């Protein structure tokens, strides 16, 4: 008995010592870590519901005494201590596994639905591709999990990338290694023209999350690029269940942009794939083609089809109204190419269009961010802070 008490006392002292160190670290970092949302170079972006000084404090140089990293260290120390005292039986939060048994999802937290970008994989919410076969791990999803349960998925039509590879041998080799190591895409490649329709995609995702979480769950929906218009459509269609929509570097949600530039895309990607039999034939070639060249050629045709139908759907389902609290996070290049310059011009029109909409809570540009904005740690943290700031349970 005395031995047990001594061990417990030692563990308690270790935890107290760890807390002291963490507080000291946090205080020492308070004036060093700016956590500026624009990397020290702000570009205008304001909310129609919050004052500038409040947002500057949120996204500027202030941090809590316990930032996410220190909180995580502290929580782990406490949980490890509990495990040592209770013999490894630690009570877990919803959706964690304890002793191999799954616990139900936390009904008090929202589920966060993430729509990927064009031809992208759910893996890229957790890893950054930097031209190498070893991907850089990110903590964006990890921090989102502190807000709610996570629902990521691959759209079946982008599993084309499971079977195709870049034409250049060096890049092809890199992607062979990535596919072998990380399994970013699935072999499932069976879909119809109807499955590509934006509304049908939203309905399918809605069925999946209802089956996973039940009918009473509330949602935050996040869309990147191609997934942005899908997130907006989902939040409109299921507005009674959605608490927030977040668009990350989506194509400017502005009708004249769609009509002018998507119409060009329609003509560029015009195809003769006008029925499911022709589509099925191409999908069989992608899956079973004897050469990479043959599979890539068929894959390009289907990607062009998806681009064309997507361009049509952006106009078909366009609605200049926001139906839930919505945040926009956009990249702004200091030396843009022609298309980036056009996107920026129409992004500003998009922002102006929503400026009088009470559901447009925040619109922020990130200086020289890459398309996957969350790959930058400062910008990733800023997005997380924005979601926490404007989410209301």
C-alpha positions as CSV (number, residue, x, y, z in Angstrom):
1,X,0.0,0.0,0.0
2,X,2.8,2.4,0.9
3,X,4.6,1.7,-2.4
4,X,1.4,2.5,-4.3
5,X,1.0,5.8,-2.5
6,X,4.6,6.7,-3.1
7,X,4.3,6.0,-6.8
8,X,1.0,8.0,-7.0
9,X,2.7,10.9,-5.2
10,X,5.7,10.8,-7.6
11,X,3.4,10.9,-10.6
12,X,1.5,13.8,-9.2
13,X,4.7,15.7,-8.7
14,X,5.7,15.0,-12.2
15,X,2.4,16.4,-13.6
16,X,2.7,19.5,-11.4
17,X,6.3,20.0,-12.7
18,X,5.1,19.5,-16.3
19,X,2.3,22.1,-15.8
20,X,4.9,24.6,-14.5
21,X,7.1,24.1,-17.5
22,X,4.2,24.5,-19.9
23,X,3.1,27.7,-18.3
24,X,6.6,29.1,-18.5
25,X,6.9,28.1,-22.2
26,X,3.6,29.7,-23.0
27,X,4.5,32.9,-21.3
28,X,7.9,33.0,-23.0
29,X,6.2,32.5,-26.4
30,X,3.5,35.0,-25.9
31,X,5.5,37.9,-27.4
32,X,7.4,35.8,-29.9
33,X,4.6,34.0,-31.8
34,X,2.6,36.5,-33.8
35,X,0.1,34.1,-35.2
36,X,-0.8,36.8,-37.7
37,X,-3.3,35.5,-40.2
38,X,-1.5,37.1,-43.1
39,X,2.0,36.2,-42.1
40,X,2.8,39.8,-41.0
41,X,1.4,41.3,-44.1
42,X,-2.3,41.9,-43.7
43,X,-4.6,42.3,-46.7
44,X,-8.0,43.9,-46.1
45,X,-10.8,41.6,-45.0
46,X,-13.6,42.4,-42.6
47,X,-16.7,41.1,-41.1
48,X,-20.1,42.7,-41.2
49,X,-20.8,41.5,-37.7
50,X,-17.6,42.2,-35.7
51,X,-15.5,45.3,-35.2
52,X,-12.0,45.5,-36.7
53,X,-10.2,45.7,-33.4
54,X,-11.9,42.5,-32.2
55,X,-10.8,40.6,-35.4
56,X,-7.3,42.1,-35.2
57,X,-7.0,40.6,-31.8
58,X,-8.4,37.3,-33.0
59,X,-6.2,37.0,-36.0
60,X,-3.3,39.2,-35.0
61,X,-0.4,38.9,-32.5
62,X,-2.3,37.7,-29.4
63,X,-2.4,34.0,-28.3
64,X,-3.9,32.3,-25.3
65,X,-1.6,31.4,-22.5
66,X,-2.2,27.8,-23.4
67,X,-2.1,27.5,-27.2
68,X,-3.2,24.3,-29.0
69,X,0.3,22.7,-28.8
70,X,0.7,23.3,-25.1
71,X,-2.8,22.2,-24.3
72,X,-2.3,19.0,-26.2
73,X,1.0,18.3,-24.2
74,X,-0.8,19.0,-20.9
75,X,-3.8,16.8,-21.7
76,X,-1.5,13.9,-22.7
77,X,0.4,14.2,-19.5
78,X,-2.8,14.1,-17.5
79,X,-4.2,11.2,-19.4
80,X,-1.0,9.3,-19.1
81,X,-1.0,9.9,-15.4
82,X,-4.6,8.6,-15.1
83,X,-3.6,5.5,-17.1
84,X,-0.7,4.8,-14.7
85,X,-3.0,5.1,-11.6
86,X,-6.0,3.3,-13.0
87,X,-4.2,0.4,-14.7
88,X,-4.7,1.7,-18.2
89,X,-8.5,2.2,-18.1
90,X,-9.0,5.8,-19.1
91,X,-12.4,7.2,-19.9
92,X,-12.4,8.6,-23.4
93,X,-14.4,11.2,-25.3
94,X,-16.8,10.3,-28.0
95,X,-15.4,8.6,-31.2
96,X,-12.2,7.5,-29.4
97,X,-11.2,3.9,-28.8
98,X,-10.7,2.6,-25.3
99,X,-9.6,-1.0,-24.9
100,X,-10.4,-1.6,-28.5
101,X,-14.1,-0.6,-28.2
102,X,-15.5,2.3,-30.2
103,X,-17.4,5.0,-28.2
104,X,-20.4,6.8,-29.7
105,X,-19.9,10.2,-31.3
106,X,-20.3,13.1,-29.0
107,X,-23.9,14.4,-29.4
108,X,-22.9,17.8,-28.1
109,X,-20.3,18.4,-30.9
110,X,-21.0,19.1,-34.5
111,X,-19.8,16.8,-37.3
112,X,-17.4,18.5,-39.8
113,X,-18.0,17.5,-43.4
114,X,-15.0,18.2,-45.7
115,X,-15.5,18.4,-49.5
116,X,-12.2,17.9,-51.4
117,X,-10.9,19.9,-54.3
118,X,-10.9,18.8,-57.9
119,X,-9.3,15.4,-58.4
120,X,-8.0,15.6,-54.8
121,X,-8.1,13.0,-52.0
122,X,-9.1,13.3,-48.4
123,X,-5.5,12.5,-47.6
124,X,-4.6,16.1,-48.4
125,X,-6.4,17.4,-45.4
126,X,-3.7,15.7,-43.4
127,X,-0.7,15.7,-45.6
128,X,1.0,18.2,-48.0
129,X,2.5,17.1,-51.3
130,X,5.7,19.0,-52.0
131,X,7.1,17.2,-55.0
132,X,8.4,14.2,-53.0
133,X,7.1,10.8,-52.2
134,X,7.3,11.5,-48.5
135,X,4.4,13.8,-47.7
136,X,4.6,16.4,-45.0
137,X,2.1,15.7,-42.2
138,X,-0.2,18.6,-41.2
139,X,-2.2,19.2,-38.0
140,X,-5.3,20.9,-39.6
141,X,-7.6,17.8,-39.2
142,X,-6.1,17.2,-35.7
143,X,-7.2,20.6,-34.6
144,X,-10.6,20.4,-36.3
145,X,-11.2,17.2,-34.3
146,X,-11.2,19.4,-31.2
147,X,-14.2,21.2,-32.5
148,X,-16.2,18.3,-33.8
149,X,-16.3,14.8,-35.3
150,X,-14.7,14.5,-38.7
151,X,-16.3,13.2,-41.9
152,X,-13.8,13.0,-44.8
153,X,-14.4,11.0,-48.0
154,X,-13.2,10.5,-51.6
155,X,-15.7,11.2,-54.3
156,X,-15.7,8.0,-56.5
157,X,-15.2,9.9,-59.8
158,X,-11.8,11.2,-58.6
159,X,-10.6,7.6,-58.0
160,X,-9.5,7.9,-61.6
161,X,-6.1,8.8,-60.0
162,X,-5.9,5.3,-58.6
163,X,-5.3,4.0,-62.1
164,X,-3.6,6.9,-63.9
165,X,-0.2,8.5,-63.4
166,X,1.7,11.7,-64.6
167,X,3.2,11.3,-68.0
168,X,6.7,12.3,-66.9
169,X,8.6,9.2,-65.6
170,X,10.1,11.0,-62.5
171,X,6.6,12.2,-61.4
172,X,5.1,8.9,-62.2
173,X,7.6,7.2,-60.0
174,X,6.9,9.6,-57.1
175,X,3.2,8.9,-57.4
176,X,3.7,5.2,-57.5
177,X,5.5,5.5,-54.2
178,X,2.8,7.8,-52.7
179,X,0.0,5.4,-53.8
180,X,1.9,2.5,-52.3
181,X,2.7,4.2,-49.0
182,X,-0.4,6.4,-48.3
183,X,-3.2,4.8,-50.3
184,X,-4.7,8.2,-51.3
185,X,-7.3,6.8,-53.7
186,X,-9.6,3.8,-53.8
187,X,-10.0,1.2,-56.6
188,X,-13.8,1.9,-56.6
189,X,-14.5,3.5,-60.0
190,X,-18.2,3.0,-60.9
191,X,-20.4,6.0,-61.3
192,X,-22.9,7.4,-63.8
193,X,-23.4,10.8,-65.3
194,X,-26.2,11.4,-62.8
195,X,-23.7,10.8,-59.9
196,X,-21.7,13.8,-61.1
197,X,-24.6,16.2,-60.5
198,X,-23.9,18.6,-57.6
199,X,-27.2,18.0,-56.0
200,X,-26.9,14.2,-56.2
201,X,-23.4,14.5,-54.6
202,X,-24.8,16.5,-51.7
203,X,-27.7,14.0,-51.3
204,X,-25.3,11.1,-51.1
205,X,-23.1,12.7,-48.6
206,X,-26.2,13.6,-46.5
207,X,-27.3,10.0,-46.5
208,X,-23.8,8.9,-45.4
209,X,-23.6,11.4,-42.5
210,X,-27.1,10.5,-41.3
211,X,-26.3,6.9,-41.3
212,X,-23.0,7.6,-39.4
213,X,-24.2,10.2,-36.9
214,X,-28.0,9.9,-36.8
215,X,-30.7,12.5,-37.7
216,X,-30.1,15.0,-34.8
217,X,-26.5,15.9,-35.5
218,X,-25.5,19.5,-36.4
219,X,-22.9,20.1,-39.1
220,X,-20.1,22.4,-40.1
221,X,-19.4,22.0,-43.8
222,X,-16.0,22.9,-45.4
223,X,-15.3,23.0,-49.1
224,X,-11.9,23.5,-50.8
225,X,-11.8,24.7,-54.4
226,X,-14.2,22.5,-56.4
227,X,-15.7,21.5,-53.0
228,X,-16.6,25.2,-52.3
229,X,-19.7,25.4,-54.4
230,X,-20.7,21.9,-53.1
231,X,-20.4,23.1,-49.5
232,X,-22.5,26.1,-50.3
233,X,-25.2,24.0,-52.0
234,X,-25.1,21.5,-49.1
235,X,-25.5,24.3,-46.5
236,X,-28.5,25.7,-48.5
237,X,-30.2,22.3,-49.0
238,X,-29.7,21.2,-45.4
239,X,-29.7,24.6,-43.7
240,X,-31.6,23.4,-40.7
241,X,-28.8,21.0,-39.9
242,X,-25.8,23.2,-40.8
243,X,-24.4,25.6,-38.3
244,X,-21.6,27.0,-40.5
245,X,-20.1,26.8,-44.1
246,X,-16.4,27.4,-44.7
247,X,-15.1,28.0,-48.3
248,X,-11.4,27.7,-48.8
249,X,-10.0,29.2,-52.1
250,X,-13.2,28.2,-54.0
251,X,-13.7,29.6,-57.5
252,X,-15.3,33.0,-57.2
253,X,-19.0,32.4,-56.4
254,X,-20.2,35.1,-58.8
255,X,-22.5,34.5,-61.7
256,X,-20.7,36.6,-64.2
257,X,-17.5,34.7,-63.5
258,X,-19.3,31.4,-64.1
259,X,-21.0,32.6,-67.2
260,X,-17.8,34.1,-68.8
261,X,-15.1,31.7,-67.8
262,X,-17.0,28.5,-67.1
263,X,-18.6,28.8,-70.6
264,X,-15.1,28.8,-72.0
265,X,-14.4,25.7,-70.0
266,X,-17.5,24.1,-71.4
267,X,-16.3,24.6,-74.9
268,X,-12.8,23.6,-74.1
269,X,-13.9,20.4,-72.4
270,X,-16.7,19.6,-74.8
271,X,-17.0,15.8,-75.1
272,X,-19.1,13.2,-76.8
273,X,-19.7,11.3,-73.6
274,X,-23.5,11.9,-73.5
275,X,-24.7,8.6,-72.1
276,X,-23.7,6.1,-69.4
277,X,-22.7,3.4,-71.8
278,X,-20.0,5.6,-73.3
279,X,-18.9,6.6,-69.8
280,X,-18.8,2.9,-68.7
281,X,-16.6,2.0,-71.6
282,X,-14.1,4.7,-70.7
283,X,-14.1,3.7,-67.1
284,X,-13.3,0.1,-68.1
285,X,-10.4,1.3,-70.1
286,X,-9.1,3.3,-67.2
287,X,-9.3,0.2,-64.9
288,X,-8.2,-2.4,-67.4
289,X,-6.1,-0.6,-70.1
290,X,-3.0,-2.5,-71.0
291,X,-0.7,0.6,-71.1
292,X,-0.4,3.7,-68.9
293,X,-0.8,5.8,-72.0
294,X,-4.1,4.2,-72.8
295,X,-5.4,4.6,-69.2
296,X,-4.2,8.2,-69.0
297,X,-5.9,9.1,-72.3
298,X,-9.2,7.7,-71.1
299,X,-8.7,9.4,-67.7
300,X,-8.2,12.8,-69.4
301,X,-11.5,12.4,-71.3
302,X,-13.4,11.6,-68.1
303,X,-11.8,14.5,-66.2
304,X,-12.8,16.8,-69.0
305,X,-16.3,15.5,-68.7
306,X,-16.3,16.2,-65.0
307,X,-15.0,19.7,-65.5
308,X,-17.6,20.4,-68.1
309,X,-20.5,19.2,-66.0
310,X,-19.2,20.9,-63.0
311,X,-19.1,24.2,-64.9
312,X,-22.7,23.7,-65.9
313,X,-23.8,22.9,-62.3
314,X,-22.2,26.0,-60.9
315,X,-24.6,28.0,-63.0
316,X,-27.5,25.6,-62.5
317,X,-27.3,25.8,-58.7
318,X,-26.1,29.3,-58.3
319,X,-27.8,31.3,-55.6
320,X,-26.5,34.8,-54.5
321,X,-27.8,34.2,-51.0
322,X,-26.0,32.6,-48.0
323,X,-28.2,30.4,-45.9
324,X,-25.9,29.7,-42.8
325,X,-23.1,31.7,-41.2
326,X,-20.3,31.5,-43.9
327,X,-16.6,32.1,-43.8
328,X,-14.4,32.7,-46.9
329,X,-10.6,32.2,-46.9
330,X,-8.8,33.1,-50.2
331,X,-5.3,33.2,-51.6
332,X,-4.0,36.5,-52.9
333,X,-0.8,36.4,-55.0
334,X,1.6,39.4,-55.1
335,X,2.8,38.3,-58.5
336,X,-0.2,36.6,-60.1
337,X,-0.5,34.9,-63.4
338,X,-3.4,35.8,-65.7
339,X,-5.9,33.4,-64.2
340,X,-4.9,34.3,-60.7
341,X,-5.5,37.9,-61.5
342,X,-8.9,37.1,-62.8
343,X,-9.8,35.1,-59.7
344,X,-8.7,38.0,-57.5
345,X,-10.8,40.5,-59.4
346,X,-13.9,38.3,-59.1
347,X,-13.1,37.3,-55.5
348,X,-13.5,41.0,-54.7
349,X,-16.8,41.1,-56.5
350,X,-17.9,38.0,-54.6
351,X,-17.0,39.7,-51.3
352,X,-18.9,42.8,-52.3
353,X,-21.9,40.7,-53.4
354,X,-22.1,39.1,-49.9
355,X,-21.2,42.2,-47.9
356,X,-24.8,43.0,-47.1
357,X,-25.7,39.3,-46.4
358,X,-26.0,38.8,-42.6
359,X,-24.7,35.3,-43.0
360,X,-21.4,36.4,-44.5
361,X,-19.4,36.5,-41.2
362,X,-15.8,36.8,-42.5
363,X,-13.9,37.1,-45.7
364,X,-10.1,37.0,-45.6
365,X,-7.3,37.0,-48.1
366,X,-4.0,35.3,-47.3
367,X,-0.9,36.8,-48.9
368,X,0.8,34.4,-51.3
369,X,-0.9,31.3,-49.8
370,X,-0.8,28.2,-52.0
371,X,-4.1,26.8,-53.2
372,X,-4.3,24.4,-50.2
373,X,-4.2,27.3,-47.8
374,X,-4.0,25.1,-44.7
375,X,-0.6,23.8,-45.8
376,X,0.8,26.9,-44.2
377,X,0.8,26.6,-40.4
378,X,-0.1,30.2,-39.7
379,X,-2.9,30.2,-42.2
380,X,-4.1,26.8,-41.0
381,X,-4.3,28.1,-37.4
382,X,-6.1,31.2,-38.6
383,X,-8.8,29.1,-40.3
384,X,-9.2,27.1,-37.1
385,X,-9.5,30.3,-35.0
386,X,-12.1,31.7,-37.4
387,X,-14.2,28.6,-37.2
388,X,-14.0,28.6,-33.4
389,X,-14.8,32.4,-33.3
390,X,-18.0,32.3,-35.4
391,X,-19.3,28.8,-34.6
392,X,-22.3,28.8,-32.2
393,X,-23.5,25.5,-30.7
